[in-house]
């Protein structure tokens, strides 16, 4: 992070150099205000105080100064807060009648479905479950093409490789394992398993980058990490969350070098994959962030939280621009995804429903019933013609 570099400079041994660096530190803070995690400012000031105080300074005065800087940061953000999203969208035509139905139901898991992902061929799906099984489905025929039993239960993460030739998964084993797929449906996939990533706590999410050669993971150990699939080597680690990281999502651009993560510390952090730095941080939720998803353009992202709201954050304005909630919704949102155009936001909730939100107007346009337990995952197909939901009722449903 930016702060780490500053700290090395700031903790100079001589008082004169110390003060000069502090001036540079303060000025750079304001210039870079849009990209600073405010909590780290406090940490730096406490460290500065411990390593050597300038004349007349105390920890109390440094804390007061950090609060002043925090206020200035919020002022800079407020300057960009000129209009609300729903006000901009007032003249936009409202969506017409919205009808979606369950077109397929995939049955085969023996316990809660925890995660799923689409193959880029728009037809196949991989899902993982509390029963320890990972299943590859044909969404058209509902047939199971591959199945593998993991060495642990609660397989909380699974992902399809961009080529469609492999799947990755993991959970309470603290690992991310990659299984190559072949046309032989009777092949023993477990024999070809490759352990790629190793965390010190459960694996909560995983996603291939734009190739089969690298994979991003998030974990209950509070970190995210980028790994080389072939060698299993750790390429970059991402430290900035103070609690379990529950979800991550890679920027949609082909050359995208950023991703967003959300966790139990109520924060959504945006990361630079090349440097490992936390470039933006948002903390407006009141409870755990269960899911994060980039807007199709890559300029914003949505979150779903246990505080029963979904929120939209604009990266250019560096702030929250919309809240999707109703007084009648009191259960947490477990998963979110956008339609291909970005006009709709699909959100799965713990009250067994899927709410569909108009992203621009902030209104709910549909509520979908069908699952008999909490909805744990929602993913729109690559061509945008359907979406799949997974639930604790042991099934997946294809909606269109």
C-alpha positions as CSV (number, residue, x, y, z in Angstrom):
1,X,0.0,0.0,0.0
2,X,0.9,3.6,-0.4
3,X,1.1,4.0,3.3
4,X,3.8,1.3,3.7
5,X,6.2,3.2,1.5
6,X,5.5,6.4,3.4
7,X,6.1,4.8,6.7
8,X,9.6,3.7,5.8
9,X,10.4,7.3,4.8
10,X,8.7,8.8,7.8
11,X,10.5,6.8,10.4
12,X,13.8,8.6,9.8
13,X,16.2,8.7,12.7
14,X,17.1,12.4,12.6
15,X,14.6,15.0,13.7
16,X,15.2,17.3,10.8
17,X,14.7,14.6,8.2
18,X,11.8,13.3,10.2
19,X,10.0,16.7,10.0
20,X,10.7,17.1,6.3
21,X,9.3,13.7,5.6
22,X,6.2,14.4,7.6
23,X,5.5,17.5,5.5
24,X,5.9,15.4,2.3
25,X,3.8,12.7,3.9
26,X,0.9,15.2,4.7
27,X,1.0,16.8,1.3
28,X,1.0,13.5,-0.5
29,X,-1.9,12.3,1.7
30,X,-4.2,15.1,0.4
31,X,-3.1,14.7,-3.2
32,X,-3.7,11.0,-3.1
33,X,-6.8,11.3,-0.8
34,X,-9.0,9.4,-3.2
35,X,-7.1,6.2,-2.8
36,X,-6.2,6.0,0.9
37,X,-7.6,3.6,3.5
38,X,-8.2,5.9,6.4
39,X,-7.6,3.3,9.1
40,X,-4.0,3.0,7.9
41,X,-3.4,6.7,8.6
42,X,-4.1,6.1,12.3
43,X,-1.7,3.2,12.3
44,X,1.1,5.3,10.7
45,X,0.6,8.1,13.2
46,X,0.7,5.7,16.1
47,X,3.9,4.1,14.7
48,X,5.4,7.6,14.2
49,X,4.7,8.4,17.8
50,X,6.3,5.2,19.0
51,X,9.4,5.6,16.9
52,X,10.1,9.2,17.8
53,X,8.0,12.3,18.5
54,X,8.9,15.8,17.3
55,X,9.2,18.5,19.9
56,X,5.9,19.3,21.5
57,X,4.1,16.3,20.0
58,X,2.2,13.6,21.8
59,X,0.2,10.6,20.8
60,X,-2.9,12.6,21.6
61,X,-2.0,15.5,19.2
62,X,-1.1,13.0,16.4
63,X,-4.4,11.3,16.8
64,X,-6.1,14.7,16.6
65,X,-4.1,15.4,13.5
66,X,-5.1,12.1,11.9
67,X,-8.8,12.9,12.6
68,X,-8.3,16.3,10.9
69,X,-6.8,14.5,7.9
70,X,-9.7,12.1,7.9
71,X,-12.1,15.0,7.7
72,X,-10.2,16.5,4.8
73,X,-10.4,13.2,3.0
74,X,-14.1,13.1,3.5
75,X,-14.4,16.7,2.2
76,X,-12.6,15.7,-0.9
77,X,-15.0,12.9,-1.5
78,X,-18.0,15.1,-0.8
79,X,-16.9,17.5,-3.5
80,X,-17.6,14.7,-6.0
81,X,-21.0,14.1,-4.5
82,X,-22.9,16.4,-6.8
83,X,-26.0,14.4,-7.6
84,X,-27.7,11.1,-6.7
85,X,-27.9,8.2,-9.2
86,X,-31.7,8.0,-9.0
87,X,-31.9,11.7,-9.8
88,X,-29.8,11.3,-13.0
89,X,-32.1,8.4,-14.0
90,X,-35.4,10.2,-13.4
91,X,-35.9,10.9,-17.2
92,X,-35.0,7.3,-18.2
93,X,-37.9,5.2,-19.1
94,X,-39.0,2.6,-16.5
95,X,-38.6,-1.1,-17.2
96,X,-41.7,-2.8,-18.5
97,X,-43.3,-6.0,-17.2
98,X,-40.6,-8.4,-16.0
99,X,-41.2,-12.1,-16.2
100,X,-38.6,-14.8,-15.4
101,X,-39.3,-18.4,-14.6
102,X,-37.4,-21.5,-13.6
103,X,-36.5,-23.3,-16.8
104,X,-34.3,-26.1,-15.4
105,X,-33.7,-27.6,-12.0
106,X,-30.4,-29.4,-11.4
107,X,-30.6,-32.0,-8.7
108,X,-27.8,-34.2,-7.5
109,X,-26.1,-32.6,-4.5
110,X,-26.7,-34.3,-1.2
111,X,-26.4,-31.1,0.8
112,X,-26.3,-27.3,0.6
113,X,-25.1,-25.8,-2.7
114,X,-22.5,-23.2,-1.8
115,X,-21.0,-22.0,-5.1
116,X,-21.3,-22.2,-8.9
117,X,-19.7,-20.8,-12.0
118,X,-20.5,-20.8,-15.7
119,X,-18.2,-22.1,-18.4
120,X,-17.5,-19.6,-21.2
121,X,-19.3,-22.0,-23.6
122,X,-22.5,-20.7,-22.0
123,X,-23.7,-24.3,-21.5
124,X,-21.8,-25.9,-18.7
125,X,-21.9,-25.2,-15.0
126,X,-19.6,-26.2,-12.1
127,X,-21.1,-26.3,-8.6
128,X,-19.8,-27.2,-5.2
129,X,-21.6,-28.2,-2.0
130,X,-21.4,-28.9,1.7
131,X,-21.5,-32.6,0.8
132,X,-17.9,-32.3,-0.4
133,X,-18.8,-32.9,-4.1
134,X,-18.0,-30.8,-7.1
135,X,-20.2,-31.5,-10.1
136,X,-20.0,-30.3,-13.7
137,X,-23.4,-30.0,-15.3
138,X,-24.8,-29.6,-18.8
139,X,-27.3,-26.8,-18.1
140,X,-29.4,-27.6,-21.2
141,X,-30.0,-31.3,-20.5
142,X,-29.4,-31.2,-16.7
143,X,-27.0,-34.1,-17.1
144,X,-24.0,-34.5,-14.9
145,X,-20.8,-34.7,-16.9
146,X,-18.2,-34.9,-14.2
147,X,-18.2,-35.4,-10.4
148,X,-15.4,-35.4,-7.9
149,X,-15.5,-35.9,-4.2
150,X,-13.2,-33.5,-2.2
151,X,-11.3,-34.6,0.9
152,X,-13.4,-32.2,3.0
153,X,-17.0,-31.0,3.3
154,X,-18.0,-27.3,2.8
155,X,-16.5,-26.8,-0.6
156,X,-17.2,-23.1,-0.6
157,X,-15.5,-22.0,-3.8
158,X,-15.4,-23.3,-7.4
159,X,-14.5,-21.7,-10.7
160,X,-14.3,-22.7,-14.4
161,X,-11.1,-22.0,-16.2
162,X,-11.4,-19.6,-19.2
163,X,-10.6,-22.4,-21.7
164,X,-13.3,-24.7,-20.2
165,X,-10.7,-27.4,-19.8
166,X,-10.3,-27.3,-16.0
167,X,-12.2,-26.4,-12.8
168,X,-10.8,-25.1,-9.5
169,X,-12.3,-25.6,-6.0
170,X,-11.6,-25.5,-2.3
171,X,-13.1,-25.0,1.1
172,X,-12.3,-26.2,4.6
173,X,-9.2,-27.9,3.4
174,X,-7.6,-24.4,3.1
175,X,-6.5,-25.3,-0.4
176,X,-7.4,-24.4,-4.0
177,X,-7.2,-27.5,-6.1
178,X,-7.4,-27.6,-9.9
179,X,-8.9,-30.5,-11.8
180,X,-8.3,-30.8,-15.6
181,X,-11.4,-32.0,-17.5
182,X,-11.5,-34.3,-20.5
183,X,-14.1,-35.7,-22.9
184,X,-14.0,-39.0,-21.1
185,X,-16.8,-38.7,-18.5
186,X,-15.6,-41.8,-16.7
187,X,-12.1,-40.6,-16.1
188,X,-10.9,-40.4,-12.5
189,X,-10.5,-36.7,-12.0
190,X,-9.1,-37.1,-8.5
191,X,-6.0,-38.7,-9.9
192,X,-5.2,-35.6,-11.9
193,X,-5.8,-33.1,-9.0
194,X,-3.2,-30.4,-8.6
195,X,-3.0,-28.4,-5.3
196,X,-2.3,-24.9,-6.3
197,X,-2.9,-22.6,-3.4
198,X,-2.5,-23.0,0.4
199,X,-4.0,-20.6,2.9
200,X,-4.0,-20.8,6.7
201,X,-7.8,-20.8,6.9
202,X,-10.7,-21.8,4.8
203,X,-10.9,-20.9,1.1
204,X,-13.9,-18.6,0.5
205,X,-13.6,-17.8,-3.2
206,X,-11.5,-18.4,-6.2
207,X,-11.3,-17.0,-9.8
208,X,-9.1,-17.6,-12.7
209,X,-7.6,-14.5,-14.3
210,X,-7.9,-14.1,-18.1
211,X,-5.9,-17.3,-18.6
212,X,-5.7,-20.8,-17.2
213,X,-2.3,-20.1,-15.8
214,X,-3.1,-17.9,-12.8
215,X,-5.8,-18.0,-10.2
216,X,-6.9,-15.5,-7.5
217,X,-8.1,-16.8,-4.1
218,X,-9.6,-15.3,-1.0
219,X,-9.6,-16.9,2.5
220,X,-10.8,-16.8,6.0
221,X,-7.3,-15.9,7.0
222,X,-8.0,-12.3,5.9
223,X,-5.9,-12.3,2.8
224,X,-6.2,-12.7,-1.0
225,X,-3.5,-14.2,-3.1
226,X,-2.5,-14.6,-6.8
227,X,-1.0,-18.0,-7.7
228,X,0.7,-19.6,-10.7
229,X,-1.3,-22.7,-11.5
230,X,1.5,-24.7,-13.1
231,X,4.1,-24.3,-10.3
232,X,1.8,-23.5,-7.3
233,X,4.0,-20.5,-6.6
234,X,2.6,-17.5,-4.8
235,X,2.9,-14.5,-7.1
236,X,1.3,-11.8,-5.0
237,X,-0.4,-11.5,-1.7
238,X,-2.9,-8.9,-0.7
239,X,-3.2,-7.8,2.9
240,X,-5.6,-5.1,4.1
241,X,-8.7,-6.8,5.5
242,X,-8.9,-7.2,9.2
243,X,-11.2,-10.2,9.2
244,X,-12.3,-13.1,6.9
245,X,-12.4,-12.3,3.2
246,X,-15.7,-13.8,1.8
247,X,-15.7,-12.8,-1.8
248,X,-13.7,-11.5,-4.7
249,X,-14.3,-10.5,-8.3
250,X,-11.9,-9.7,-11.1
251,X,-12.3,-6.5,-13.2
252,X,-14.1,-7.3,-16.5
253,X,-11.5,-5.7,-18.8
254,X,-9.3,-8.1,-20.8
255,X,-6.3,-6.1,-19.6
256,X,-7.8,-5.5,-16.2
257,X,-5.2,-5.6,-13.4
258,X,-7.6,-4.9,-10.5
259,X,-10.0,-6.9,-8.5
260,X,-12.4,-6.2,-5.6
261,X,-12.8,-8.1,-2.4
262,X,-15.4,-8.0,0.5
263,X,-15.3,-9.5,3.9
264,X,-16.4,-9.7,7.5
265,X,-14.7,-6.3,8.4
266,X,-17.6,-4.6,6.4
267,X,-15.0,-3.4,3.9
268,X,-14.9,-3.6,0.1
269,X,-11.3,-3.2,-1.1
270,X,-10.0,-2.6,-4.6
271,X,-6.6,-4.0,-5.3
272,X,-3.9,-3.6,-7.9
273,X,-2.8,-7.1,-8.9
274,X,0.7,-6.1,-10.1
275,X,1.7,-4.2,-7.0
276,X,-0.4,-5.8,-4.3
277,X,-1.6,-2.4,-3.2
278,X,-5.1,-1.6,-1.8
279,X,-5.9,1.4,-4.1
280,X,-9.4,2.1,-2.9
281,X,-11.5,1.1,0.1
282,X,-15.2,1.5,1.0
283,X,-16.8,1.0,4.3
284,X,-20.4,1.9,4.4
285,X,-22.0,-1.4,5.1
286,X,-23.2,-2.2,8.6
287,X,-22.4,-5.9,8.5
288,X,-20.4,-8.6,6.6
289,X,-20.0,-8.2,2.9
290,X,-20.9,-11.6,1.4
291,X,-20.6,-10.9,-2.3
292,X,-18.9,-8.4,-4.7
293,X,-19.4,-8.0,-8.4
294,X,-18.0,-5.5,-10.9
295,X,-20.4,-3.5,-13.2
296,X,-19.9,-4.7,-16.8
297,X,-18.1,-1.5,-17.7
298,X,-15.6,-2.0,-14.8
299,X,-16.3,1.6,-13.5
300,X,-18.3,0.5,-10.5
301,X,-19.1,-2.6,-8.4
302,X,-22.0,-3.9,-6.4
303,X,-22.0,-5.6,-2.9
304,X,-24.4,-7.8,-1.0
305,X,-24.3,-7.8,2.8
306,X,-25.8,-9.3,5.9
307,X,-27.2,-5.8,6.7
308,X,-30.0,-6.7,4.2
309,X,-28.8,-4.2,1.6
310,X,-27.0,-4.2,-1.8
311,X,-24.9,-1.2,-2.6
312,X,-23.3,0.3,-5.7
313,X,-19.9,2.0,-5.5
314,X,-18.6,4.2,-8.3
315,X,-14.8,3.9,-8.6
316,X,-14.4,7.3,-10.4
317,X,-16.4,9.2,-7.8
318,X,-14.8,7.1,-5.1
319,X,-18.1,6.7,-3.2
320,X,-21.3,4.8,-2.7
321,X,-23.9,6.0,-5.3
322,X,-26.9,3.7,-4.6
323,X,-28.5,1.5,-1.9
324,X,-30.9,-1.2,-2.9
325,X,-33.1,-2.0,0.1
326,X,-36.7,-2.1,1.3
327,X,-38.1,-2.0,4.9
328,X,-39.7,-5.4,4.2
329,X,-36.3,-7.0,3.4
330,X,-34.8,-8.0,6.7
331,X,-32.6,-10.9,5.7
332,X,-29.0,-10.7,4.4
333,X,-28.0,-10.7,0.7
334,X,-25.7,-13.6,0.0
335,X,-24.8,-13.1,-3.7
336,X,-25.1,-10.5,-6.4
337,X,-24.6,-10.3,-10.2
338,X,-25.4,-7.9,-13.0
339,X,-27.3,-8.5,-16.2
340,X,-25.2,-8.2,-19.3
341,X,-26.3,-4.6,-20.0
342,X,-25.8,-3.6,-16.3
343,X,-29.4,-2.3,-16.0
344,X,-30.5,-5.2,-13.7
345,X,-28.9,-6.4,-10.4
346,X,-29.9,-10.0,-9.3
347,X,-29.5,-10.6,-5.6
348,X,-30.0,-13.8,-3.7
349,X,-31.2,-13.6,-0.1
350,X,-31.4,-15.7,3.0
351,X,-35.2,-15.6,3.0
352,X,-35.2,-18.0,0.0
353,X,-35.9,-15.3,-2.6
354,X,-34.1,-13.6,-5.5
355,X,-34.8,-9.9,-5.8
356,X,-34.2,-8.1,-9.1
357,X,-33.3,-4.4,-8.9
358,X,-33.3,-1.6,-11.4
359,X,-29.7,-0.4,-11.0
360,X,-30.4,3.1,-12.2
361,X,-33.7,3.9,-10.5
362,X,-33.0,1.9,-7.3
363,X,-36.3,0.1,-7.4
364,X,-37.2,-3.6,-7.1
365,X,-38.6,-4.8,-10.4
366,X,-39.2,-8.4,-9.6
367,X,-39.0,-11.0,-6.8
368,X,-38.4,-14.6,-7.7
369,X,-39.7,-17.5,-5.7
370,X,-38.8,-21.2,-6.0
371,X,-36.0,-22.2,-3.7
372,X,-36.9,-23.8,-0.4
373,X,-33.9,-22.6,1.6
374,X,-31.5,-19.7,1.5
375,X,-30.1,-18.7,-1.9
376,X,-26.3,-19.0,-1.6
377,X,-25.1,-18.0,-5.1
378,X,-26.4,-16.2,-8.2
379,X,-24.5,-16.0,-11.6
380,X,-25.6,-14.6,-14.9
381,X,-24.7,-16.7,-18.0
382,X,-21.9,-15.4,-20.2
383,X,-24.3,-14.5,-23.0
384,X,-26.8,-12.8,-20.6
385,X,-29.8,-15.0,-21.7
386,X,-30.3,-16.7,-18.3
387,X,-28.9,-16.9,-14.8
388,X,-28.3,-19.7,-12.4
389,X,-29.0,-19.8,-8.6
390,X,-27.7,-22.2,-6.1
391,X,-29.4,-22.8,-2.7
392,X,-29.2,-24.6,0.6
393,X,-32.2,-26.7,-0.6
394,X,-29.5,-28.8,-2.4
395,X,-30.5,-27.6,-5.9
396,X,-29.6,-25.2,-8.7
397,X,-32.1,-23.4,-10.8
398,X,-31.7,-21.9,-14.3
399,X,-33.9,-18.8,-14.7
400,X,-34.9,-17.1,-18.0
